Amino acid sequence: MNSEFVHLHNHSDYSLLDGAQTVQTLVNTIDDLGMDSVALTEHGNMFSVIPYYKSAKSAGIKPIIGCETYVATGSRFDKKPRSDGGWGNNHLVLLAKNYDGYKNLMKLVTHGYLEGFYYRPRIDIDLLREHSDGIICLSGCLKGEIPEKMLRDDWKGAKEAALRFSEIFPDRFYLEIQNHGIPDEEKTVENIKKLSTELDLPMVCTNDAHYAKHEHWEAHDVHICLGTGKDRDDPNRLRYATPEFYFKTQDQMFELFKDIPSAIENTRKIADSIEIEIPMGDYHLPNFPIPKESPNKTPDEYLKALCKQGITEKYEDYTDELSKRLDHELNVIKKMGFAGYFLITADFVKYAKDNNIPVGPGRGSAAGSLVSYSLGVTTIDPIKHQLLFERFLNPDRISMPDIDIDFCIERRGEVIDYIKNQYGENSVTQIITFGKMKARQAVRDVGRVLGYSYGEIDRIAKMIPTTINISLDEALEQSLELSEAASGEYKEVIELSKTLEGMNRHASTHAAGVVIAPGNLTDYVPLYRSPQGDVTSQYDMKGLEELGLLKLDFLGLRNLTVIDNTIKLVRALGEDLDIDNIPLDDPNVYKLFAKGLTTGVFQFESSGMREF
């Protein structure tokens, strides 16, 4: 049964250090409330889209994809300090009505980070006009342009803004009203009712939910302090005016807006008008540029030719065993449609080697592929070492191949630049990753905000066992000392930490990941610019996999740099050394390993490897 009210303005923990609920908590809450649809509108970004979309779909809830954007008061390129001390933006809620709207939303938030960033990722009216198709617009909270002008007694300006938005979004613009018990909101509701009547524009009510339940308001307050670097008892810090920014029931929303029933009805009308399916399950590989002089015109033919050439160079005899193994691997690759993947990988590895950029021998299951070996992607002979191809690629387990390739840490960037030149700057970028608040981190963060000294809260955090990914609930069961602290003076610290534990804390750039699209990236994913200036996808590694985009791991390995420098020093002494053809059965080497003298040897230098 469809709910009569739908929450259309909400935030998860992907609204970093503001939204205090995970995507799964948000979806579970809506399910518990008996609602069949919900929107997720993060602050200026689309970080949460893929996990939210999948989670909502699996729960039988209709996902509405949106964003609470920051709209520059002038041009997005104007980044000068304002005389009033403001940040030069207003809030505006945008919801994707269909797939075209979803693509336009991706382009808008990308422009916000790459062009308009000034304290916040800002877009402007010009961009809204250019990318308005398929988007429903809500006028926003008290920080929206229309409410802000009304509260300044600028009725003319508010009216002009409403008319402008209704022109940009014909029959898709709604005047948004909220009621969290804030006096300015009550004034705004009356003003919006008057404007709605005068301009014949529809109203819609929202609750701007930042956390799931009323009792989570204190944890959200601490979350805000973390984001702004303030203590909870700081009188001048940012704080939400009331503890009402949670997912209210339908009855609660009906009660708040009982004199404006159309504002409730329009939430349902908007939800029913939205139809969006994000395509998943298909692969979007870039086209590998086959040389014009090659007689092979398809990726599969060209891959086969390169493999045969490589086998001829690496083996003295082209035996039946090699022929059968190669044919088998190529047939699997052809069936799965991955010839382009191997050609792209072989191409940038060849570039690195041709330019004397140290490349690793290969790691993981990729070393079991004769195709990879013949192309020079790996240097481990899978026939000699009896390695299985099926561990790497199996037609019964449909997933993109995953070849992790190590490069000299000092020259890894050159390989990424080559990829950008080969496939286009707009088709290649690095990948975002999110740091989460794990148990110890949560306790330290909350303790700091509550005013505890570092030494005191560090002592409590160290009561949590060092087990990987241990939760606070598990820690309380395992540590009597922690349990006693949680029952006494530090009860509030632990309770607030349990609410915030596991939430996203910050965004950063994945150490190795690069994504390549078959065209403009923003047709597939929105982009983000980090405070350090790195441009990345707004979707993480897992999200990109779901979309079927090609992701590659360019691992920067210092060991390769050390080996390369060592080889140069040896050659400077007049000795010749080929690192790819050193004996693998030297007894002196095994004596060193037996004694645990492996400091500096990749993956054998940890204390666990050396001691046991």
ZABA-238526 format. One record per residue (C-alpha): residue in three letters; x negated, y, z. Coordinates in steps of 0.25 Angstrom, whole numbers, padded with zeros to 4 digits, always signed. Layout:
ALAXYZ ...
END
This chain:
MET+0000+0000+0000 ASN-0005+0014-0004 SER-0008+0023+0008 GLU-0001+0037+0006 PHE-0013+0045+0011 VAL-0027+0043+0005 HIS-0040+0049+0011 LEU-0047+0057+0000 HIS-0058+0064+0007 ASN-0068+0056+0015 HIS-0082+0053+0018 SER-0091+0041+0021 ASP-0105+0041+0027 TYR-0110+0043+0013 SER-0106+0058+0016 LEU-0120+0057+0023 LEU-0120+0060+0038 ASP-0105+0065+0037 GLY-0096+0054+0034 ALA-0096+0044+0045 GLN-0090+0032+0039 THR-0095+0021+0030 VAL-0089+0018+0017 GLN-0084+0005+0023 THR-0078+0011+0035 LEU-0071+0021+0026 VAL-0065+0010+0018 ASN-0061+0002+0030 THR-0055+0014+0037 ILE-0046+0017+0025 ASP-0042+0002+0024 ASP-0039+0002+0039 LEU-0030+0014+0037 GLY-0022+0007+0026 MET-0026+0017+0015 ASP-0028+0012+0001 SER-0038+0023-0004 VAL-0048+0032+0001 ALA-0058+0043-0005 LEU-0072+0044-0002 THR-0078+0058-0004 GLU-0092+0060+0001 HIS-0099+0073+0003 GLY-0105+0077-0011 ASN-0109+0063-0014 MET-0104+0049-0019 PHE-0113+0040-0011 SER-0102+0031-0006 VAL-0094+0029-0019 ILE-0099+0014-0022 PRO-0098+0008-0008 TYR-0085+0016-0006 TYR-0079+0011-0019 LYS-0083-0003-0017 SER-0078-0004-0002 ALA-0065+0003-0005 LYS-0062-0006-0017 SER-0065-0019-0009 ALA-0056-0014+0002 GLY-0044-0011-0008 ILE-0045+0004-0006 LYS-0045+0013-0017 PRO-0058+0021-0018 ILE-0057+0036-0021 ILE-0071+0041-0025 GLY-0074+0056-0022 CYS-0083+0066-0016 GLU-0082+0078-0007 THR-0091+0088-0016 TYR-0097+0101-0013 VAL-0094+0111-0023 ALA-0103+0123-0024 THR-0097+0137-0022 GLY-0103+0141-0034 SER-0113+0134-0044 ARG-0119+0121-0039 PHE-0132+0127-0043 ASP-0131+0139-0034 LYS-0139+0134-0021 LYS-0142+0147-0014 PRO-0139+0150+0001 ARG-0125+0156+0003 SER-0123+0169+0011 ASP-0112+0162+0020 GLY-0122+0150+0023 GLY-0113+0140+0016 TRP-0118+0129+0007 GLY-0110+0134-0005 ASN-0101+0122-0007 ASN-0086+0118-0005 HIS-0081+0104-0003 LEU-0072+0097-0014 VAL-0067+0083-0014 LEU-0067+0076-0028 LEU-0061+0062-0030 ALA-0064+0053-0042 LYS-0050+0051-0049 ASN-0056+0041-0059 TYR-0069+0036-0065 ASP-0072+0049-0072 GLY-0070+0056-0060 TYR-0079+0047-0053 LYS-0090+0050-0063 ASN-0087+0065-0062 LEU-0089+0064-0047 MET-0102+0057-0048 LYS-0107+0068-0057 LEU-0102+0079-0048 VAL-0109+0074-0036 THR-0122+0072-0044 HIS-0122+0086-0048 GLY-0120+0090-0033 TYR-0133+0083-0029 LEU-0141+0086-0041 GLU-0137+0100-0045 GLY-0129+0106-0034 PHE-0135+0102-0021 TYR-0136+0113-0011 TYR-0134+0108+0004 ARG-0124+0099-0003 PRO-0122+0093-0016 ARG-0113+0103-0023 ILE-0105+0103-0036 ASP-0098+0115-0042 ILE-0086+0119-0050 ASP-0093+0118-0063 LEU-0096+0103-0060 LEU-0082+0101-0055 ARG-0076+0106-0068 GLU-0086+0097-0076 HIS-0083+0084-0068 SER-0069+0086-0064 ASP-0062+0075-0072 GLY-0057+0063-0064 ILE-0059+0070-0051 ILE-0048+0074-0040 CYS-0052+0086-0032 LEU-0048+0089-0017 SER-0051+0103-0012 GLY-0059+0098+0000 CYS-0060+0101+0015 LEU-0062+0114+0022 LYS-0075+0115+0014 GLY-0067+0115+0001 GLU-0067+0128-0007 ILE-0052+0130-0006 PRO-0051+0128+0009 GLU-0064+0136+0012 LYS-0058+0148+0004 MET-0045+0147+0010 LEU-0051+0148+0024 ARG-0059+0161+0020 ASP-0045+0167+0015 ASP-0050+0166+0001 TRP-0036+0161-0005 LYS-0039+0166-0019 GLY-0052+0158-0019 ALA-0046+0146-0014 LYS-0035+0147-0024 GLU-0045+0148-0035 ALA-0053+0136-0031 ALA-0040+0128-0030 LEU-0036+0132-0044 ARG-0051+0129-0049 PHE-0051+0115-0043 SER-0037+0112-0049 GLU-0042+0117-0063 ILE-0054+0108-0062 PHE-0046+0096-0057 PRO-0032+0097-0063 ASP-0022+0089-0055 ARG-0033+0083-0047 PHE-0036+0094-0037 TYR-0030+0094-0023 LEU-0030+0104-0011 GLU-0036+0096+0000 ILE-0031+0097+0015 GLN-0037+0092+0028 ASN-0033+0092+0042 HIS-0043+0088+0053 GLY-0038+0098+0063 ILE-0047+0109+0058 PRO-0040+0123+0059 ASP-0046+0127+0045 GLU-0040+0115+0039 GLU-0026+0118+0044 LYS-0028+0132+0038 THR-0033+0126+0025 VAL-0021+0116+0024 GLU-0011+0128+0024 ASN-0019+0135+0014 ILE-0020+0123+0005 LYS-0005+0121+0006 LYS-0003+0135+0001 LEU-0013+0134-0010 SER-0007+0121-0014 THR+0007+0127-0016 GLU+0001+0139-0023 LEU-0007+0132-0033 ASP+0001+0119-0034 LEU-0011+0110-0030 PRO-0009+0097-0022 MET-0014+0095-0008 VAL-0021+0083-0003 CYS-0025+0079+0012 THR-0038+0073+0016 ASN-0045+0070+0029 ASP-0060+0071+0025 ALA-0063+0058+0033 HIS-0078+0057+0037 TYR-0076+0045+0047 ALA-0066+0034+0048 LYS-0060+0035+0062 HIS-0057+0047+0071 GLU-0066+0041+0082 HIS-0078+0042+0072 TRP-0078+0057+0072 GLU-0090+0058+0083 ALA-0098+0049+0074 HIS-0095+0058+0062 ASP-0099+0070+0070 VAL-0113+0063+0074 HIS-0114+0060+0059 ILE-0112+0075+0055 CYS-0123+0078+0066 LEU-0133+0068+0059 GLY-0130+0074+0045 THR-0133+0089+0050 GLY-0144+0085+0060 LYS-0137+0091+0072 ASP-0134+0086+0086 ARG-0120+0083+0090 ASP-0120+0094+0101 ASP-0125+0105+0092 PRO-0114+0116+0092 ASN-0118+0121+0078 ARG-0117+0108+0071 LEU-0108+0104+0060 ARG-0096+0096+0065 TYR-0082+0092+0060 ALA-0071+0100+0066 THR-0062+0088+0071 PRO-0063+0073+0072 GLU-0053+0071+0061 PHE-0061+0067+0049 TYR-0058+0053+0049 PHE-0048+0043+0041 LYS-0035+0047+0046 THR-0023+0038+0044 GLN-0012+0041+0034 ASP-0002+0045+0046 GLN-0013+0054+0051 MET-0014+0061+0037 PHE+0001+0062+0036 GLU+0002+0068+0049 LEU-0009+0079+0046 PHE-0002+0082+0032 LYS+0012+0079+0035 ASP+0017+0093+0030 ILE+0009+0091+0016 PRO+0013+0077+0012 SER+0008+0080-0002 ALA-0006+0080+0003 ILE-0005+0066+0008 GLU+0002+0061-0005 ASN-0009+0067-0014 THR-0019+0059-0007 ARG-0012+0046-0012 LYS-0009+0053-0026 ILE-0024+0056-0027 ALA-0028+0042-0023 ASP-0018+0036-0033 SER-0024+0044-0045 ILE-0038+0039-0043 GLU-0042+0027-0051 ILE-0057+0024-0051 GLU-0065+0012-0053 ILE-0080+0012-0052 PRO-0086+0002-0062 MET-0094-0009-0055 GLY-0100-0022-0060 ASP-0105-0017-0073 TYR-0120-0014-0076 HIS-0125+0000-0081 LEU-0139-0002-0086 PRO-0146+0008-0094 ASN-0149+0005-0109 PHE-0164+0001-0110 PRO-0170+0008-0122 ILE-0175-0004-0131 PRO-0186+0001-0140 LYS-0181+0004-0154 GLU-0192-0004-0161 SER-0188-0017-0153 PRO-0180-0027-0162 ASN-0172-0031-0149 LYS-0160-0022-0148 THR-0153-0027-0136 PRO-0158-0027-0121 ASP-0158-0042-0120 GLU-0166-0044-0133 TYR-0176-0034-0129 LEU-0177-0040-0115 LYS-0180-0053-0121 ALA-0190-0048-0131 LEU-0198-0041-0119 CYS-0197-0054-0110 LYS-0203-0063-0121 GLN-0214-0053-0124 GLY-0217-0052-0109 ILE-0217-0068-0107 THR-0227-0069-0119 GLU-0236-0059-0112 LYS-0235-0066-0098 TYR-0235-0081-0102 GLU-0245-0088-0111 ASP-0234-0098-0116 TYR-0219-0094-0119 THR-0214-0107-0113 ASP-0200-0113-0114 GLU-0199-0111-0099 LEU-0202-0096-0101 SER-0192-0095-0113 LYS-0181-0102-0105 ARG-0183-0094-0093 LEU-0183-0081-0101 ASP-0171-0084-0109 HIS-0163-0088-0096 GLU-0167-0075-0089 LEU-0164-0066-0101 ASN-0150-0073-0103 VAL-0146-0070-0089 ILE-0151-0056-0091 LYS-0143-0055-0104 LYS-0131-0061-0097 MET-0131-0051-0086 GLY-0134-0039-0095 PHE-0147-0035-0088 ALA-0157-0034-0100 GLY-0157-0019-0098 TYR-0161-0020-0084 PHE-0174-0028-0087 LEU-0178-0020-0098 ILE-0177-0007-0090 THR-0184-0013-0079 ALA-0195-0019-0088 ASP-0197-0005-0094 PHE-0200+0003-0082 VAL-0209-0008-0076 LYS-0216-0008-0089 TYR-0217+0008-0089 ALA-0223+0007-0075 LYS-0233-0004-0079 ASP-0237+0004-0091 ASN-0240+0016-0083 ASN-0248+0009-0072 ILE-0237+0010-0062 PRO-0239-0002-0052 VAL-0227-0011-0053 GLY-0224-0023-0043 PRO-0224-0037-0048 GLY-0209-0038-0045 ARG-0201-0042-0032 GLY-0189-0050-0029 SER-0181-0059-0038 ALA-0185-0052-0051 ALA-0198-0059-0051 GLY-0190-0072-0054 SER-0187-0066-0068 LEU-0195-0070-0081 VAL-0189-0058-0088 SER-0194-0048-0077 TYR-0208-0055-0078 SER-0209-0055-0093 LEU-0205-0040-0093 GLY-0216-0036-0083 VAL-0205-0032-0073 THR-0211-0043-0063 THR-0225-0049-0063 ILE-0221-0062-0056 ASP-0220-0074-0065 PRO-0207-0081-0062 ILE-0211-0093-0070 LYS-0224-0096-0062 HIS-0218-0093-0049 GLN-0205-0100-0052 LEU-0196-0088-0049 LEU-0181-0089-0051 PHE-0174-0079-0061 GLU-0160-0082-0055 ARG-0164-0075-0042 PHE-0166-0063-0049 LEU-0154-0063-0059 ASN-0143-0072-0059 PRO-0131-0072-0068 ASP-0122-0077-0057 ARG-0125-0065-0048 ILE-0123-0053-0057 SER-0131-0041-0052 MET-0141-0032-0058 PRO-0156-0037-0058 ASP-0164-0031-0047 ILE-0179-0029-0050 ASP-0186-0022-0039 ILE-0199-0016-0045 ASP-0211-0010-0037 PHE-0218+0002-0042 CYS-0230+0009-0036 ILE-0224+0019-0026 GLU-0232+0031-0032 ARG-0227+0029-0046 ARG-0213+0023-0045 GLY-0207+0037-0049 GLU-0214+0036-0062 VAL-0206+0023-0065 ILE-0193+0030-0061 ASP-0196+0042-0070 TYR-0198+0033-0082 ILE-0185+0026-0079 LYS-0179+0041-0079 ASN-0186+0044-0092 GLN-0181+0031-0099 TYR-0166+0031-0095 GLY-0164+0046-0092 GLU-0165+0055-0080 ASN-0150+0055-0078 SER-0149+0039-0078 VAL-0160+0036-0067 THR-0160+0039-0053 GLN-0164+0034-0039 ILE-0154+0028-0030 ILE-0149+0033-0017 THR-0149+0025-0004 PHE-0142+0028+0010 GLY-0148+0027+0024 LYS-0139+0022+0034 MET-0138+0024+0049 LYS-0142+0011+0055 ALA-0141+0008+0070 ARG-0153+0014+0075 GLN-0152+0026+0066 ALA-0138+0028+0070 VAL-0141+0028+0085 ARG-0153+0038+0083 ASP-0145+0047+0074 VAL-0133+0048+0083 GLY-0142+0049+0096 ARG-0149+0061+0090 VAL-0135+0068+0086 LEU-0130+0065+0101 GLY-0143+0072+0106 TYR-0151+0061+0112 SER-0166+0062+0111 TYR-0173+0054+0101 GLY-0180+0045+0111 GLU-0167+0042+0118 ILE-0159+0038+0106 ASP-0171+0031+0100 ARG-0172+0022+0112 ILE-0157+0018+0110 ALA-0159+0016+0095 LYS-0171+0006+0098 MET-0161-0002+0106 ILE-0155-0006+0093 PRO-0162-0019+0088 THR-0171-0018+0075 THR-0163-0028+0068 ILE-0161-0024+0053 ASN-0147-0017+0051 ILE-0142-0020+0065 SER-0129-0012+0068 LEU-0127-0005+0081 ASP-0116-0015+0085 GLU-0126-0027+0083 ALA-0137-0019+0091 LEU-0127-0017+0103 GLU-0125-0032+0103 GLN-0140-0035+0103 SER-0146-0024+0112 LEU-0141-0024+0126 GLU-0149-0011+0128 LEU-0142-0004+0117 SER-0128-0009+0121 GLU-0131-0003+0135 ALA-0135+0010+0129 ALA-0122+0010+0120 SER-0113+0008+0132 GLY-0120+0019+0140 GLU-0126+0032+0137 TYR-0127+0030+0122 LYS-0113+0025+0119 GLU-0110+0037+0110 VAL-0123+0035+0102 ILE-0120+0021+0099 GLU-0105+0022+0096 LEU-0108+0034+0086 SER-0120+0026+0080 LYS-0111+0014+0078 THR-0101+0023+0070 LEU-0112+0029+0061 GLU-0121+0017+0060 GLY-0122+0012+0045 MET-0118+0025+0039 ASN-0126+0032+0028 ARG-0136+0042+0034 HIS-0143+0047+0022 ALA-0146+0046+0007 SER-0160+0043+0001 THR-0166+0038-0011 HIS-0168+0023-0013 ALA-0183+0019-0012 ALA-0182+0012-0026 GLY-0169+0012-0033 VAL-0167+0018-0046 VAL-0154+0018-0054 ILE-0153+0019-0070 ALA-0140+0022-0077 PRO-0136+0020-0091 GLY-0133+0034-0093 ASN-0131+0046-0083 LEU-0132+0041-0069 THR-0120+0050-0065 ASP-0111+0042-0074 TYR-0113+0031-0064 VAL-0118+0037-0051 PRO-0119+0050-0044 LEU-0133+0056-0040 TYR-0139+0062-0028 ARG-0151+0070-0025 SER-0158+0068-0011 PRO-0163+0079-0003 GLN-0177+0075-0008 GLY-0172+0077-0022 ASP-0171+0063-0027 VAL-0159+0060-0036 THR-0152+0047-0033 SER-0139+0040-0036 GLN-0128+0042-0026 TYR-0125+0027-0026 ASP-0134+0018-0019 MET-0141+0005-0024 LYS-0129-0003-0021 GLY-0119+0006-0028 LEU-0127+0007-0040 GLU-0128-0008-0041 GLU-0112-0008-0040 LEU-0112+0001-0052 GLY-0121-0008-0060 LEU-0132+0003-0062 LEU-0146-0001-0064 LYS-0154+0001-0051 LEU-0169-0002-0051 ASP-0178-0003-0039 PHE-0191+0005-0041 LEU-0199+0002-0029 GLY-0211+0010-0025 LEU-0221+0001-0019 ARG-0234+0006-0012 ASN-0240-0007-0013 LEU-0241-0006-0028 THR-0247+0007-0027 VAL-0258+0002-0017 ILE-0260-0010-0026 ASP-0262-0001-0038 ASN-0272+0008-0031 THR-0280-0005-0026 ILE-0281-0010-0041 LYS-0286+0003-0045 LEU-0297+0003-0034 VAL-0301-0011-0038 ARG-0302-0007-0053 ALA-0310+0005-0049 LEU-0320-0005-0043 GLY-0321-0012-0056 GLU-0312-0024-0053 ASP-0301-0028-0062 LEU-0288-0032-0055 ASP-0274-0036-0061 ILE-0264-0036-0050 ASP-0254-0044-0058 ASN-0264-0055-0060 ILE-0270-0058-0046 PRO-0271-0072-0041 LEU-0259-0076-0032 ASP-0266-0087-0025 ASP-0278-0080-0019 PRO-0281-0087-0006 ASN-0287-0075+0000 VAL-0274-0067-0002 TYR-0266-0078+0005 LYS-0276-0078+0017 LEU-0273-0063+0019 PHE-0258-0066+0018 ALA-0260-0077+0028 LYS-0267-0068+0038 GLY-0256-0057+0036 LEU-0265-0047+0030 THR-0255-0042+0020 THR-0254-0027+0024 GLY-0251-0019+0011 VAL-0246-0032+0004 PHE-0232-0029-0001 GLN-0221-0036+0007 PHE-0232-0044+0016 GLU-0236-0032+0024 SER-0225-0032+0035 SER-0229-0037+0049 GLY-0219-0048+0047 MET-0226-0053+0035 ARG-0240-0051+0041 GLU-0237-0057+0054 PHE-0230-0070+0050 
END
